[in-house]
Amino acid sequence: SQTIHQWPATLVQPVGSPLSLECTVEGTSNPNLYWYRQAAGRGLQLLFYSVGIGQISSEVPQNLSASRPQDRQFILSSKKLLLSDSGFYLCAWSVPDRQNEKLFFGSGTQLSVL
Amino acid sequence: QKEVEQDPGPLSVPEGAIVSLNCTYSNSAFQYFMWYRQYSRKGPELLMYTYSSGNKEDGRFTAQVDKSSKYISLFIRDSQPSDSATYLCAMSLFYTGANSKLTFGKGITLSVRP
């Protein structure tokens, strides 16, 4: 069976510090991978998605970047965090070539930038 | 007008009640409709998935799509305290391809009182 791991669960970072959130998927090959941010009262916002190694599509211009160094690894990064980067970050995957059939989400990272 | 509108809630009902959760949308081209359930501080999990208009039943849950009115609903029968969660509707234009992306509602928080 497929599983998705996302860590850390909680993170408190000062403004201006770097960020690295990691997500890995097990039990499937060449998944589509996604990073979402969920802010209170604002719903789920798609940040990045990837259909393959090194292929990253950005949905929203921002202070963040994503990378996919391996088939089942997706990393969300920032060089300098802003207060507005606070939120609940979710990694998700879907079956190849079926982006919108089912999204499977990780357990999320609550990021607080102070 | 936002693409997807969902009643903001929160919603509180007694155990055993029938719950109706609703979303309206503006883009008549949406074809795939989903409901996700999200427990506190967890990632969303897919609850129901439907294509085009009609009803789909799964145990105590029924998803209804009315494309003519651009309206989708999730009904929960015999609600249980374990149903207490945030429910998000989601929809997409295409099943697959570069332009296929999920559009989420903001979610409604349901509390079922014992």
Interface residues (C-beta under 8 A of the other chain):
Chain A: Q6 G41 R42 G43 L44 L46 Y49 S57 E59 F88 L90 A92 D97 R98 Q99 N100 E101 K102 L103 F104 F105 G106 S107 G108 Q110
Chain B: P8 Y32 Y36 R41 K42 G43 P44 E45 L46 Y49 L88 S92 F94 Y95 T96 G97 A98 S100 K101 L102 F104 G105 K106 G107
